[in-house]
């Protein structure tokens, strides 16, 4: 995991002896040393002072340092035990230890309670749940209407607020988590089990490798005339050339989950198991701000029509929601997902035959334009 030199870091602010940190956390001494290697990488990404600043934290862990993010801010604030605006190495290790597979469940529950207690009142209120849910949704590709968000919050409050006083205290929270263990899914990071034999996840160490969410799984680099591609898409020649540089950077990426695999199949127009440069540009053109709305609607329909029957069925919508939740590390209970699917079909399936055809999809999207939000990538307007 790289050289760990005690002489070099003794004077760094916040540095703690790995033996002491190992005695206070589930990590071994060697794992603490490995964590210091990670800490150095993150802390030098923007400001090289041996400390992790908020923008570095968001960039490394949440792949975002350009916009406000409530969830990232809350995690940073909880890691910043001294409340001095930076994370020192000792704070980093002690805070990260709560995500260790061997960390006590009670500690994980308490950390999550503090995460949701935005106002730091010692209670979680409905508005705080809603704010956090909206923040998590903002970082994912799962878009829910406001009434659906309200429904999820209301359901959670009804189940958790056993005293009926409009807020969730720590005792109620512990009982709620006990009844809904999936809430703790993201409180355990399996790779922390043995940091000395496993490489850190790419999302921590190599943010650039995940540009565009890695929609391209496999590539065969075959250059096509930018003039022709510009004529066939929303891009100009200079932008096509810029896309080729992006294409080359992504050509070694390999990602595989239900959602990415579906995106790959749609980009792979000739179904040969690879995405050529022409396929890449033509498919990406659909996400251009100037691309016709009808093309965006049709592409989104194909995305949800997993079984390629020409219809979208309830099970396909559920599969897509689960894939999106998995990709964005969000957790919703099965009954909430079933309610989302049921409400979607109640609104979209106008002829009540249990499936959504292209005409119904077009009308549904027209009534719910937020569904097309992720079909437009603003920065494609000017790639140069």
C-alpha positions as CSV (number, residue, x, y, z in Angstrom):
1,X,0.0,0.0,0.0
2,X,3.0,2.3,-0.4
3,X,5.7,3.5,2.0
4,X,4.7,4.4,5.5
5,X,7.4,6.7,6.9
6,X,6.9,7.7,10.5
7,X,9.6,10.4,10.4
8,X,7.9,12.2,7.5
9,X,4.5,12.4,9.2
10,X,5.2,13.0,12.9
11,X,4.8,16.8,12.5
12,X,1.7,16.5,10.4
13,X,-1.3,18.0,12.1
14,X,-3.6,15.3,13.5
15,X,-1.2,12.4,13.0
16,X,-1.7,9.6,15.5
17,X,0.4,6.6,16.3
18,X,-1.0,3.6,14.4
19,X,-0.6,1.4,17.5
20,X,-2.9,3.7,19.5
21,X,-5.5,4.0,16.7
22,X,-5.5,0.2,16.2
23,X,-6.2,-0.3,20.0
24,X,-9.2,2.1,19.7
25,X,-10.7,0.7,16.5
26,X,-11.4,-2.6,14.7
27,X,-8.3,-2.0,12.5
28,X,-5.0,-3.7,12.9
29,X,-1.7,-1.7,13.0
30,X,-1.0,-2.7,9.4
31,X,-4.5,-1.6,8.3
32,X,-4.0,1.8,10.0
33,X,-0.8,2.2,8.0
34,X,-2.7,1.3,4.8
35,X,-5.3,3.8,5.7
36,X,-2.7,6.5,6.0
37,X,-1.7,5.8,2.4
38,X,-5.3,6.4,1.4
39,X,-5.5,9.5,3.7
40,X,-2.4,11.0,2.0
41,X,-3.9,10.5,-1.5
42,X,-7.2,12.2,-0.6
43,X,-5.6,15.0,1.4
44,X,-3.2,16.0,-1.4
45,X,-5.8,16.0,-4.1
46,X,-6.4,19.7,-3.8
47,X,-4.6,21.3,-0.8
48,X,-1.4,19.6,0.2
49,X,-1.3,20.3,4.0
50,X,-1.8,16.8,5.4
51,X,-5.4,17.4,6.2
52,X,-8.6,16.5,4.4
53,X,-10.7,19.6,3.5
54,X,-14.4,19.4,2.6
55,X,-13.9,19.8,-1.2
56,X,-11.3,17.0,-1.1
57,X,-13.6,14.7,0.8
58,X,-16.5,15.3,-1.6
59,X,-14.2,14.8,-4.6
60,X,-12.7,11.6,-3.4
61,X,-15.6,9.9,-1.7
62,X,-18.7,11.4,-3.5
63,X,-17.0,12.2,-6.9
64,X,-18.3,15.8,-6.5
65,X,-16.7,19.0,-5.3
66,X,-18.6,21.5,-7.5
67,X,-22.0,21.7,-5.9
68,X,-23.5,21.6,-2.5
69,X,-24.5,18.2,-1.3
70,X,-26.3,17.7,2.0
71,X,-25.4,14.0,2.5
72,X,-21.7,14.6,1.8
73,X,-21.7,17.6,4.1
74,X,-23.3,15.6,6.9
75,X,-20.8,12.8,6.6
76,X,-17.9,15.3,6.6
77,X,-19.3,17.1,9.6
78,X,-19.5,13.8,11.6
79,X,-15.9,12.9,10.6
80,X,-14.8,16.4,11.6
81,X,-15.0,15.6,15.3
82,X,-13.1,18.8,16.3
83,X,-15.4,21.0,14.1
84,X,-12.5,22.9,12.7
85,X,-13.3,22.5,9.1
86,X,-10.7,19.8,8.3
87,X,-10.4,16.1,9.0
88,X,-7.2,15.0,10.7
89,X,-5.8,11.4,10.3
90,X,-7.0,10.3,13.8
91,X,-10.5,11.6,13.1
92,X,-10.5,9.9,9.7
93,X,-9.5,6.4,11.2
94,X,-11.8,6.6,14.2
95,X,-14.8,7.8,12.1
96,X,-14.2,5.3,9.3
97,X,-14.0,2.5,11.8
98,X,-17.8,2.7,12.3
99,X,-18.1,1.3,8.7
100,X,-15.9,-1.7,9.5
101,X,-17.7,-5.1,9.3
102,X,-16.7,-5.8,12.9
103,X,-17.8,-2.4,14.3
104,X,-20.7,-2.8,16.8
105,X,-24.2,-2.5,15.4
106,X,-25.0,-0.1,18.1
107,X,-22.3,2.3,16.9
108,X,-23.6,2.1,13.3
109,X,-27.1,2.8,14.4
110,X,-26.0,5.8,16.5
111,X,-23.9,7.2,13.6
112,X,-26.8,6.9,11.2
113,X,-29.1,8.6,13.8
114,X,-26.7,11.6,14.0
115,X,-26.5,11.7,10.2
116,X,-30.3,12.2,9.9
117,X,-30.5,14.5,12.9
118,X,-29.7,17.5,10.7
119,X,-30.6,20.2,13.3
120,X,-28.8,18.3,16.1
121,X,-31.8,18.4,18.4
122,X,-31.5,14.8,19.5
123,X,-34.5,13.9,17.4
124,X,-35.2,13.1,13.7
125,X,-38.2,15.0,12.3
126,X,-40.2,14.4,9.2
127,X,-38.7,17.4,7.4
128,X,-35.2,16.1,8.2
129,X,-36.0,12.8,6.7
130,X,-37.3,14.5,3.6
131,X,-34.2,16.7,3.2
132,X,-31.9,13.7,3.5
133,X,-34.0,11.6,1.1
134,X,-34.0,14.4,-1.5
135,X,-30.2,14.8,-1.1
136,X,-29.7,11.0,-1.7
137,X,-32.0,11.1,-4.7
138,X,-30.1,14.1,-6.0
139,X,-27.0,12.0,-6.2
140,X,-28.7,9.0,-7.8
141,X,-30.4,8.4,-11.1
142,X,-33.7,7.6,-9.3
143,X,-36.2,10.4,-9.7
144,X,-39.3,10.4,-7.6
145,X,-42.2,12.9,-7.7
146,X,-42.7,15.1,-4.7
147,X,-45.9,13.2,-3.6
148,X,-43.9,9.9,-3.8
149,X,-41.2,11.4,-1.6
150,X,-43.9,12.6,0.9
151,X,-45.4,9.1,0.9
152,X,-42.0,7.5,1.7
153,X,-41.4,10.0,4.5
154,X,-44.9,9.6,5.9
155,X,-44.7,5.8,5.9
156,X,-41.3,5.9,7.7
157,X,-42.6,8.4,10.4
158,X,-45.7,6.3,11.0
159,X,-43.7,3.2,11.5
160,X,-40.8,4.7,13.5
161,X,-42.6,7.4,15.6
162,X,-44.2,4.9,18.0
163,X,-45.0,7.7,20.6
164,X,-46.8,9.7,18.0
165,X,-45.2,13.0,18.9
166,X,-44.0,13.8,15.3
167,X,-40.4,13.0,15.9
168,X,-38.1,10.0,16.2
169,X,-35.9,9.7,19.3
170,X,-32.9,7.4,19.7
171,X,-34.9,4.6,21.3
172,X,-37.5,4.7,18.5
173,X,-34.7,4.8,15.9
174,X,-33.1,1.7,17.3
175,X,-36.4,-0.2,17.2
176,X,-37.1,1.1,13.7
177,X,-33.7,-0.1,12.4
178,X,-34.2,-3.5,14.2
179,X,-37.4,-3.9,12.2
180,X,-35.7,-2.6,9.0
181,X,-32.1,-4.0,9.0
182,X,-31.7,-3.0,5.4
183,X,-31.4,0.6,6.6
184,X,-27.9,-0.2,7.8
185,X,-26.7,-1.7,4.5
186,X,-24.5,1.2,3.7
187,X,-23.1,1.4,7.2
188,X,-20.7,-1.5,6.3
189,X,-17.9,-1.3,3.8
190,X,-16.6,-4.9,3.2
191,X,-13.3,-3.8,1.8
192,X,-12.3,-2.5,5.3
193,X,-12.1,-6.1,6.5
194,X,-8.5,-6.4,5.3
195,X,-7.0,-3.3,3.9
196,X,-3.5,-4.9,3.5
197,X,-4.5,-7.4,0.9
198,X,-7.2,-5.5,-1.1
199,X,-6.9,-2.4,-3.3
200,X,-9.0,0.5,-2.3
201,X,-12.2,0.9,-4.5
202,X,-11.7,3.0,-7.6
203,X,-14.3,5.5,-6.5
204,X,-11.9,6.6,-3.8
205,X,-8.7,6.6,-5.7
206,X,-9.6,7.3,-9.3
207,X,-12.6,9.6,-9.9
208,X,-11.8,10.3,-13.5
209,X,-12.3,6.7,-14.4
210,X,-16.0,7.0,-13.7
211,X,-16.8,9.9,-16.0
212,X,-20.4,9.6,-17.3
213,X,-21.0,6.8,-14.8
214,X,-19.0,4.4,-16.9
215,X,-21.9,3.7,-19.3
216,X,-19.4,2.1,-21.6
217,X,-18.3,-1.4,-20.6
218,X,-16.1,-2.6,-23.5
219,X,-14.7,-0.7,-26.4
220,X,-13.0,-1.3,-29.7
221,X,-11.2,1.9,-30.6
222,X,-12.1,2.4,-34.2
223,X,-11.8,6.0,-35.3
224,X,-14.6,7.4,-37.6
225,X,-14.5,10.6,-39.6
226,X,-15.6,13.5,-37.2
227,X,-17.2,15.3,-40.2
228,X,-19.6,12.4,-40.8
229,X,-20.4,12.0,-37.1
230,X,-21.0,15.7,-36.7
231,X,-23.5,15.6,-39.6
232,X,-25.4,12.7,-38.0
233,X,-25.5,14.0,-34.4
234,X,-26.0,17.1,-32.3
235,X,-22.2,17.6,-31.9
236,X,-19.9,19.8,-34.1
237,X,-16.6,18.5,-35.4
238,X,-14.5,20.0,-32.6
239,X,-16.8,18.4,-30.0
240,X,-16.5,15.0,-31.8
241,X,-12.8,15.2,-31.6
242,X,-13.0,16.0,-27.9
243,X,-15.3,13.0,-27.4
244,X,-12.7,10.8,-29.0
245,X,-10.3,11.8,-26.2
246,X,-12.9,10.9,-23.6
247,X,-13.6,7.6,-25.5
248,X,-9.9,6.7,-25.3
249,X,-9.8,7.4,-21.6
250,X,-12.8,5.2,-20.9
251,X,-11.8,2.3,-23.2
252,X,-10.2,0.3,-20.4
253,X,-13.1,0.6,-18.0
254,X,-15.0,-2.5,-17.1
255,X,-18.3,-2.2,-15.1
256,X,-21.1,-4.7,-14.8
257,X,-24.4,-4.4,-13.1
258,X,-28.0,-4.5,-14.3
259,X,-28.3,-0.9,-15.2
260,X,-24.9,-0.5,-16.8
261,X,-25.4,-3.7,-18.8
262,X,-28.7,-2.3,-20.2
263,X,-27.0,1.0,-21.2
264,X,-24.2,-1.0,-22.8
265,X,-26.7,-3.0,-25.0
266,X,-28.4,0.2,-26.2
267,X,-25.0,1.8,-27.1
268,X,-23.9,-1.3,-28.9
269,X,-26.0,-0.7,-31.9
270,X,-24.6,-3.5,-34.1
271,X,-24.8,-6.0,-31.2
272,X,-21.2,-7.3,-31.6
273,X,-20.3,-7.0,-27.8
274,X,-18.3,-3.9,-28.3
275,X,-18.9,-0.2,-28.5
276,X,-17.2,1.4,-31.5
277,X,-16.4,5.1,-31.5
278,X,-19.3,5.9,-34.0
279,X,-21.8,4.0,-31.8
280,X,-20.5,5.9,-28.8
281,X,-21.0,9.3,-30.4
282,X,-24.3,8.6,-32.0
283,X,-25.7,7.1,-28.7
284,X,-24.3,9.9,-26.6
285,X,-25.9,12.4,-28.9
286,X,-29.3,11.5,-27.4
287,X,-28.1,13.1,-24.1
288,X,-27.2,16.4,-25.8
289,X,-29.4,19.4,-24.7
290,X,-30.4,19.9,-28.4
291,X,-31.4,16.3,-29.1
292,X,-35.1,15.9,-30.0
293,X,-37.4,15.2,-27.1
294,X,-38.9,12.3,-29.0
295,X,-35.4,10.6,-29.2
296,X,-34.9,11.0,-25.5
297,X,-38.3,9.6,-24.7
298,X,-37.7,6.6,-27.1
299,X,-34.3,5.9,-25.6
300,X,-35.7,6.0,-22.0
301,X,-38.5,3.6,-23.1
302,X,-35.9,1.1,-24.5
303,X,-34.0,1.4,-21.3
304,X,-37.0,0.3,-19.2
305,X,-38.1,-2.3,-21.8
306,X,-35.6,-4.8,-20.4
307,X,-37.2,-7.9,-22.1
308,X,-37.5,-6.0,-25.4
309,X,-41.2,-6.9,-25.9
310,X,-42.2,-3.4,-26.9
311,X,-43.9,-2.9,-23.6
312,X,-42.8,-1.9,-20.1
313,X,-44.2,-4.3,-17.4
314,X,-44.3,-3.9,-13.6
315,X,-41.4,-6.4,-13.0
316,X,-39.2,-4.4,-15.4
317,X,-39.9,-1.2,-13.6
318,X,-39.1,-2.9,-10.3
319,X,-35.8,-4.4,-11.7
320,X,-34.7,-1.0,-13.0
321,X,-35.5,0.7,-9.7
322,X,-33.5,-1.9,-7.8
323,X,-30.6,-1.5,-10.2
324,X,-30.6,2.3,-9.8
325,X,-30.8,1.9,-6.0
326,X,-27.9,-0.5,-6.0
327,X,-25.8,1.8,-8.2
328,X,-26.4,4.8,-6.0
329,X,-26.1,2.9,-2.7
330,X,-29.7,3.8,-1.7
331,X,-31.9,1.5,0.2
332,X,-35.7,1.4,0.1
333,X,-37.9,-1.3,1.6
334,X,-39.6,-3.8,-0.8
335,X,-43.1,-2.5,0.1
336,X,-42.0,1.1,-0.7
337,X,-40.7,-0.1,-4.0
338,X,-43.9,-1.9,-4.7
339,X,-45.9,1.2,-3.9
340,X,-43.7,3.2,-6.4
341,X,-44.3,0.6,-9.1
342,X,-48.0,0.5,-8.4
343,X,-48.4,4.3,-8.5
344,X,-46.4,4.4,-11.7
345,X,-48.7,2.0,-13.4
346,X,-51.8,3.6,-12.1
347,X,-50.7,6.8,-13.7
348,X,-49.1,5.5,-16.9
349,X,-51.2,2.4,-17.9
350,X,-54.2,4.3,-19.2
351,X,-55.8,1.3,-20.9
352,X,-55.3,-0.9,-17.8
353,X,-53.8,-3.9,-19.5
354,X,-50.9,-4.3,-17.0
355,X,-48.2,-2.9,-19.3
356,X,-47.1,0.4,-20.7
357,X,-46.8,0.9,-24.5
358,X,-44.9,3.6,-26.3
359,X,-47.9,5.9,-26.6
360,X,-48.7,5.6,-22.9
361,X,-45.0,6.2,-22.0
362,X,-44.9,9.3,-24.1
363,X,-48.0,10.7,-22.4
364,X,-46.7,9.6,-18.9
365,X,-43.4,11.5,-19.5
366,X,-45.3,14.5,-20.8
367,X,-47.1,14.6,-17.4
368,X,-44.0,13.9,-15.5
369,X,-41.1,15.8,-17.3
370,X,-38.8,15.2,-14.3
371,X,-38.3,11.6,-15.7
372,X,-36.3,13.1,-18.6
373,X,-33.9,15.0,-16.3
374,X,-31.2,12.4,-16.7
375,X,-31.7,12.2,-20.4
376,X,-29.8,15.6,-20.8
377,X,-26.2,16.1,-19.9
378,X,-25.6,19.9,-20.0
379,X,-21.8,19.8,-20.4
380,X,-22.3,18.1,-23.8
381,X,-23.4,21.6,-25.1
382,X,-19.8,22.6,-25.3
383,X,-17.2,19.8,-24.9
384,X,-14.4,22.1,-26.0
